[in-house]
Amino acid sequence: MPKPCLKLYIAGTTVHSQRAVQNLRKICEEIVESGCEVDIIDVLLYPDRAEEDKIIATPTLIRASPPPVRRVIGDLTDISRVIAILGLNAASEL
């Protein structure tokens, strides 16, 4: 299975944004078997990219590939649920 391509939209350096980044790194480095390609986009710096992906709240994580596109809104605290929603292959159960 190819590496999932994930986009995390955040707004600045808020507590929720920082927590989402930390949780996403944990998911990709420690849990997903194949690893992930990650793009972290700050909507304050790149509003056009947020508009392009129709982001209405942050943090928002998008699994851009493989299809179908899936989204999770929030700071990704419930890692096992994020993995399930995005359909990622976990290396081990949490």
Phi and psi in radians as a Rosetta constraint file:
Dihedral C 1 N 2 CA 2 C 2 CIRCULARHARMONIC -1.185 0.35
Dihedral N 2 CA 2 C 2 N 3 CIRCULARHARMONIC 2.771 0.35
Dihedral C 2 N 3 CA 3 C 3 CIRCULARHARMONIC -1.115 0.35
Dihedral N 3 CA 3 C 3 N 4 CIRCULARHARMONIC 2.364 0.35
Dihedral C 3 N 4 CA 4 C 4 CIRCULARHARMONIC -1.206 0.35
Dihedral N 4 CA 4 C 4 N 5 CIRCULARHARMONIC 2.503 0.35
Dihedral C 4 N 5 CA 5 C 5 CIRCULARHARMONIC -1.783 0.35
Dihedral N 5 CA 5 C 5 N 6 CIRCULARHARMONIC 2.024 0.35
Dihedral C 5 N 6 CA 6 C 6 CIRCULARHARMONIC -2.030 0.35
Dihedral N 6 CA 6 C 6 N 7 CIRCULARHARMONIC 2.470 0.35
Dihedral C 6 N 7 CA 7 C 7 CIRCULARHARMONIC -2.113 0.35
Dihedral N 7 CA 7 C 7 N 8 CIRCULARHARMONIC 2.189 0.35
Dihedral C 7 N 8 CA 8 C 8 CIRCULARHARMONIC -1.946 0.35
Dihedral N 8 CA 8 C 8 N 9 CIRCULARHARMONIC 2.050 0.35
Dihedral C 8 N 9 CA 9 C 9 CIRCULARHARMONIC -1.678 0.35
Dihedral N 9 CA 9 C 9 N 10 CIRCULARHARMONIC 2.179 0.35
Dihedral C 9 N 10 CA 10 C 10 CIRCULARHARMONIC -2.215 0.35
Dihedral N 10 CA 10 C 10 N 11 CIRCULARHARMONIC 2.949 0.35
Dihedral C 10 N 11 CA 11 C 11 CIRCULARHARMONIC -2.171 0.35
Dihedral N 11 CA 11 C 11 N 12 CIRCULARHARMONIC 1.653 0.35
Dihedral C 11 N 12 CA 12 C 12 CIRCULARHARMONIC 1.228 0.35
Dihedral N 12 CA 12 C 12 N 13 CIRCULARHARMONIC -2.617 0.35
Dihedral C 12 N 13 CA 13 C 13 CIRCULARHARMONIC -1.983 0.35
Dihedral N 13 CA 13 C 13 N 14 CIRCULARHARMONIC 0.738 0.35
Dihedral C 13 N 14 CA 14 C 14 CIRCULARHARMONIC -1.181 0.35
Dihedral N 14 CA 14 C 14 N 15 CIRCULARHARMONIC 2.895 0.35
Dihedral C 14 N 15 CA 15 C 15 CIRCULARHARMONIC -1.046 0.35
Dihedral N 15 CA 15 C 15 N 16 CIRCULARHARMONIC -0.743 0.35
Dihedral C 15 N 16 CA 16 C 16 CIRCULARHARMONIC -1.132 0.35
Dihedral N 16 CA 16 C 16 N 17 CIRCULARHARMONIC -0.691 0.35
Dihedral C 16 N 17 CA 17 C 17 CIRCULARHARMONIC -1.114 0.35
Dihedral N 17 CA 17 C 17 N 18 CIRCULARHARMONIC -0.809 0.35
Dihedral C 17 N 18 CA 18 C 18 CIRCULARHARMONIC -1.114 0.35
Dihedral N 18 CA 18 C 18 N 19 CIRCULARHARMONIC -0.713 0.35
Dihedral C 18 N 19 CA 19 C 19 CIRCULARHARMONIC -1.121 0.35
Dihedral N 19 CA 19 C 19 N 20 CIRCULARHARMONIC -0.718 0.35
Dihedral C 19 N 20 CA 20 C 20 CIRCULARHARMONIC -1.093 0.35
Dihedral N 20 CA 20 C 20 N 21 CIRCULARHARMONIC -0.747 0.35
Dihedral C 20 N 21 CA 21 C 21 CIRCULARHARMONIC -1.094 0.35
Dihedral N 21 CA 21 C 21 N 22 CIRCULARHARMONIC -0.798 0.35
Dihedral C 21 N 22 CA 22 C 22 CIRCULARHARMONIC -1.078 0.35
Dihedral N 22 CA 22 C 22 N 23 CIRCULARHARMONIC -0.777 0.35
Dihedral C 22 N 23 CA 23 C 23 CIRCULARHARMONIC -1.165 0.35
Dihedral N 23 CA 23 C 23 N 24 CIRCULARHARMONIC -0.662 0.35
Dihedral C 23 N 24 CA 24 C 24 CIRCULARHARMONIC -1.138 0.35
Dihedral N 24 CA 24 C 24 N 25 CIRCULARHARMONIC -0.725 0.35
Dihedral C 24 N 25 CA 25 C 25 CIRCULARHARMONIC -1.075 0.35
Dihedral N 25 CA 25 C 25 N 26 CIRCULARHARMONIC -0.710 0.35
Dihedral C 25 N 26 CA 26 C 26 CIRCULARHARMONIC -1.090 0.35
Dihedral N 26 CA 26 C 26 N 27 CIRCULARHARMONIC -0.776 0.35
Dihedral C 26 N 27 CA 27 C 27 CIRCULARHARMONIC -1.028 0.35
Dihedral N 27 CA 27 C 27 N 28 CIRCULARHARMONIC -0.844 0.35
Dihedral C 27 N 28 CA 28 C 28 CIRCULARHARMONIC -1.271 0.35
Dihedral N 28 CA 28 C 28 N 29 CIRCULARHARMONIC -0.692 0.35
Dihedral C 28 N 29 CA 29 C 29 CIRCULARHARMONIC -1.458 0.35
Dihedral N 29 CA 29 C 29 N 30 CIRCULARHARMONIC -0.641 0.35
Dihedral C 29 N 30 CA 30 C 30 CIRCULARHARMONIC -1.877 0.35
Dihedral N 30 CA 30 C 30 N 31 CIRCULARHARMONIC -0.347 0.35
Dihedral C 30 N 31 CA 31 C 31 CIRCULARHARMONIC -2.050 0.35
Dihedral N 31 CA 31 C 31 N 32 CIRCULARHARMONIC -0.807 0.35
Dihedral C 31 N 32 CA 32 C 32 CIRCULARHARMONIC -1.334 0.35
Dihedral N 32 CA 32 C 32 N 33 CIRCULARHARMONIC 2.192 0.35
Dihedral C 32 N 33 CA 33 C 33 CIRCULARHARMONIC -0.975 0.35
Dihedral N 33 CA 33 C 33 N 34 CIRCULARHARMONIC -0.835 0.35
Dihedral C 33 N 34 CA 34 C 34 CIRCULARHARMONIC -1.556 0.35
Dihedral N 34 CA 34 C 34 N 35 CIRCULARHARMONIC -0.064 0.35
Dihedral C 34 N 35 CA 35 C 35 CIRCULARHARMONIC 1.390 0.35
Dihedral N 35 CA 35 C 35 N 36 CIRCULARHARMONIC -3.080 0.35
Dihedral C 35 N 36 CA 36 C 36 CIRCULARHARMONIC -2.485 0.35
Dihedral N 36 CA 36 C 36 N 37 CIRCULARHARMONIC 2.670 0.35
Dihedral C 36 N 37 CA 37 C 37 CIRCULARHARMONIC -1.698 0.35
Dihedral N 37 CA 37 C 37 N 38 CIRCULARHARMONIC 2.159 0.35
Dihedral C 37 N 38 CA 38 C 38 CIRCULARHARMONIC -2.131 0.35
Dihedral N 38 CA 38 C 38 N 39 CIRCULARHARMONIC 2.374 0.35
Dihedral C 38 N 39 CA 39 C 39 CIRCULARHARMONIC -2.194 0.35
Dihedral N 39 CA 39 C 39 N 40 CIRCULARHARMONIC 2.027 0.35
Dihedral C 39 N 40 CA 40 C 40 CIRCULARHARMONIC -1.773 0.35
Dihedral N 40 CA 40 C 40 N 41 CIRCULARHARMONIC 2.128 0.35
Dihedral C 40 N 41 CA 41 C 41 CIRCULARHARMONIC -2.089 0.35
Dihedral N 41 CA 41 C 41 N 42 CIRCULARHARMONIC 2.130 0.35
Dihedral C 41 N 42 CA 42 C 42 CIRCULARHARMONIC -1.542 0.35
Dihedral N 42 CA 42 C 42 N 43 CIRCULARHARMONIC 2.037 0.35
Dihedral C 42 N 43 CA 43 C 43 CIRCULARHARMONIC -1.155 0.35
Dihedral N 43 CA 43 C 43 N 44 CIRCULARHARMONIC -0.361 0.35
Dihedral C 43 N 44 CA 44 C 44 CIRCULARHARMONIC -1.275 0.35
Dihedral N 44 CA 44 C 44 N 45 CIRCULARHARMONIC -0.516 0.35
Dihedral C 44 N 45 CA 45 C 45 CIRCULARHARMONIC -1.619 0.35
Dihedral N 45 CA 45 C 45 N 46 CIRCULARHARMONIC -0.537 0.35
Dihedral C 45 N 46 CA 46 C 46 CIRCULARHARMONIC -2.276 0.35
Dihedral N 46 CA 46 C 46 N 47 CIRCULARHARMONIC 1.135 0.35
Dihedral C 46 N 47 CA 47 C 47 CIRCULARHARMONIC -1.099 0.35
Dihedral N 47 CA 47 C 47 N 48 CIRCULARHARMONIC -0.496 0.35
Dihedral C 47 N 48 CA 48 C 48 CIRCULARHARMONIC -1.135 0.35
Dihedral N 48 CA 48 C 48 N 49 CIRCULARHARMONIC -0.645 0.35
Dihedral C 48 N 49 CA 49 C 49 CIRCULARHARMONIC -1.197 0.35
Dihedral N 49 CA 49 C 49 N 50 CIRCULARHARMONIC -0.657 0.35
Dihedral C 49 N 50 CA 50 C 50 CIRCULARHARMONIC -1.133 0.35
Dihedral N 50 CA 50 C 50 N 51 CIRCULARHARMONIC -0.716 0.35
Dihedral C 50 N 51 CA 51 C 51 CIRCULARHARMONIC -1.136 0.35
Dihedral N 51 CA 51 C 51 N 52 CIRCULARHARMONIC -0.706 0.35
Dihedral C 51 N 52 CA 52 C 52 CIRCULARHARMONIC -1.027 0.35
Dihedral N 52 CA 52 C 52 N 53 CIRCULARHARMONIC -0.688 0.35
Dihedral C 52 N 53 CA 53 C 53 CIRCULARHARMONIC -1.673 0.35
Dihedral N 53 CA 53 C 53 N 54 CIRCULARHARMONIC 0.155 0.35
Dihedral C 53 N 54 CA 54 C 54 CIRCULARHARMONIC 0.975 0.35
Dihedral N 54 CA 54 C 54 N 55 CIRCULARHARMONIC 0.876 0.35
Dihedral C 54 N 55 CA 55 C 55 CIRCULARHARMONIC -1.451 0.35
Dihedral N 55 CA 55 C 55 N 56 CIRCULARHARMONIC 2.172 0.35
Dihedral C 55 N 56 CA 56 C 56 CIRCULARHARMONIC -2.008 0.35
Dihedral N 56 CA 56 C 56 N 57 CIRCULARHARMONIC -0.166 0.35
Dihedral C 56 N 57 CA 57 C 57 CIRCULARHARMONIC -2.606 0.35
Dihedral N 57 CA 57 C 57 N 58 CIRCULARHARMONIC 2.663 0.35
Dihedral C 57 N 58 CA 58 C 58 CIRCULARHARMONIC -2.257 0.35
Dihedral N 58 CA 58 C 58 N 59 CIRCULARHARMONIC 2.666 0.35
Dihedral C 58 N 59 CA 59 C 59 CIRCULARHARMONIC -1.231 0.35
Dihedral N 59 CA 59 C 59 N 60 CIRCULARHARMONIC 2.527 0.35
Dihedral C 59 N 60 CA 60 C 60 CIRCULARHARMONIC -2.270 0.35
Dihedral N 60 CA 60 C 60 N 61 CIRCULARHARMONIC 2.259 0.35
Dihedral C 60 N 61 CA 61 C 61 CIRCULARHARMONIC -1.891 0.35
Dihedral N 61 CA 61 C 61 N 62 CIRCULARHARMONIC 2.259 0.35
Dihedral C 61 N 62 CA 62 C 62 CIRCULARHARMONIC -2.064 0.35
Dihedral N 62 CA 62 C 62 N 63 CIRCULARHARMONIC 2.274 0.35
Dihedral C 62 N 63 CA 63 C 63 CIRCULARHARMONIC -1.601 0.35
Dihedral N 63 CA 63 C 63 N 64 CIRCULARHARMONIC 1.779 0.35
Dihedral C 63 N 64 CA 64 C 64 CIRCULARHARMONIC -1.346 0.35
Dihedral N 64 CA 64 C 64 N 65 CIRCULARHARMONIC -0.571 0.35
Dihedral C 64 N 65 CA 65 C 65 CIRCULARHARMONIC -2.676 0.35
Dihedral N 65 CA 65 C 65 N 66 CIRCULARHARMONIC 2.679 0.35
Dihedral C 65 N 66 CA 66 C 66 CIRCULARHARMONIC -1.250 0.35
Dihedral N 66 CA 66 C 66 N 67 CIRCULARHARMONIC 2.757 0.35
Dihedral C 66 N 67 CA 67 C 67 CIRCULARHARMONIC -1.098 0.35
Dihedral N 67 CA 67 C 67 N 68 CIRCULARHARMONIC 2.712 0.35
Dihedral C 67 N 68 CA 68 C 68 CIRCULARHARMONIC -1.416 0.35
Dihedral N 68 CA 68 C 68 N 69 CIRCULARHARMONIC 2.748 0.35
Dihedral C 68 N 69 CA 69 C 69 CIRCULARHARMONIC -1.171 0.35
Dihedral N 69 CA 69 C 69 N 70 CIRCULARHARMONIC 2.368 0.35
Dihedral C 69 N 70 CA 70 C 70 CIRCULARHARMONIC -2.303 0.35
Dihedral N 70 CA 70 C 70 N 71 CIRCULARHARMONIC 2.644 0.35
Dihedral C 70 N 71 CA 71 C 71 CIRCULARHARMONIC -2.292 0.35
Dihedral N 71 CA 71 C 71 N 72 CIRCULARHARMONIC 2.576 0.35
Dihedral C 71 N 72 CA 72 C 72 CIRCULARHARMONIC -2.352 0.35
Dihedral N 72 CA 72 C 72 N 73 CIRCULARHARMONIC 2.274 0.35
Dihedral C 72 N 73 CA 73 C 73 CIRCULARHARMONIC -1.886 0.35
Dihedral N 73 CA 73 C 73 N 74 CIRCULARHARMONIC 2.323 0.35
Dihedral C 73 N 74 CA 74 C 74 CIRCULARHARMONIC 2.294 0.35
Dihedral N 74 CA 74 C 74 N 75 CIRCULARHARMONIC -3.061 0.35
Dihedral C 74 N 75 CA 75 C 75 CIRCULARHARMONIC -1.549 0.35
Dihedral N 75 CA 75 C 75 N 76 CIRCULARHARMONIC 0.173 0.35
Dihedral C 75 N 76 CA 76 C 76 CIRCULARHARMONIC 1.135 0.35
Dihedral N 76 CA 76 C 76 N 77 CIRCULARHARMONIC 0.451 0.35
Dihedral C 76 N 77 CA 77 C 77 CIRCULARHARMONIC -1.089 0.35
Dihedral N 77 CA 77 C 77 N 78 CIRCULARHARMONIC -0.718 0.35
Dihedral C 77 N 78 CA 78 C 78 CIRCULARHARMONIC -1.492 0.35
Dihedral N 78 CA 78 C 78 N 79 CIRCULARHARMONIC 1.433 0.35
Dihedral C 78 N 79 CA 79 C 79 CIRCULARHARMONIC -1.042 0.35
Dihedral N 79 CA 79 C 79 N 80 CIRCULARHARMONIC -0.749 0.35
Dihedral C 79 N 80 CA 80 C 80 CIRCULARHARMONIC -1.114 0.35
Dihedral N 80 CA 80 C 80 N 81 CIRCULARHARMONIC -0.612 0.35
Dihedral C 80 N 81 CA 81 C 81 CIRCULARHARMONIC -1.227 0.35
Dihedral N 81 CA 81 C 81 N 82 CIRCULARHARMONIC -0.700 0.35
Dihedral C 81 N 82 CA 82 C 82 CIRCULARHARMONIC -1.046 0.35
Dihedral N 82 CA 82 C 82 N 83 CIRCULARHARMONIC -0.779 0.35
Dihedral C 82 N 83 CA 83 C 83 CIRCULARHARMONIC -1.060 0.35
Dihedral N 83 CA 83 C 83 N 84 CIRCULARHARMONIC -0.759 0.35
Dihedral C 83 N 84 CA 84 C 84 CIRCULARHARMONIC -1.151 0.35
Dihedral N 84 CA 84 C 84 N 85 CIRCULARHARMONIC -0.804 0.35
Dihedral C 84 N 85 CA 85 C 85 CIRCULARHARMONIC -1.095 0.35
Dihedral N 85 CA 85 C 85 N 86 CIRCULARHARMONIC -0.721 0.35
Dihedral C 85 N 86 CA 86 C 86 CIRCULARHARMONIC -1.430 0.35
Dihedral N 86 CA 86 C 86 N 87 CIRCULARHARMONIC -0.170 0.35
Dihedral C 86 N 87 CA 87 C 87 CIRCULARHARMONIC 1.193 0.35
Dihedral N 87 CA 87 C 87 N 88 CIRCULARHARMONIC 0.650 0.35
Dihedral C 87 N 88 CA 88 C 88 CIRCULARHARMONIC -1.538 0.35
Dihedral N 88 CA 88 C 88 N 89 CIRCULARHARMONIC 2.618 0.35
Dihedral C 88 N 89 CA 89 C 89 CIRCULARHARMONIC -1.492 0.35
Dihedral N 89 CA 89 C 89 N 90 CIRCULARHARMONIC 1.977 0.35
Dihedral C 89 N 90 CA 90 C 90 CIRCULARHARMONIC -1.461 0.35
Dihedral N 90 CA 90 C 90 N 91 CIRCULARHARMONIC 2.418 0.35
Dihedral C 90 N 91 CA 91 C 91 CIRCULARHARMONIC -1.288 0.35
Dihedral N 91 CA 91 C 91 N 92 CIRCULARHARMONIC -0.523 0.35
Dihedral C 91 N 92 CA 92 C 92 CIRCULARHARMONIC -2.695 0.35
Dihedral N 92 CA 92 C 92 N 93 CIRCULARHARMONIC 2.781 0.35
Dihedral C 92 N 93 CA 93 C 93 CIRCULARHARMONIC -1.343 0.35
Dihedral N 93 CA 93 C 93 N 94 CIRCULARHARMONIC 2.562 0.35
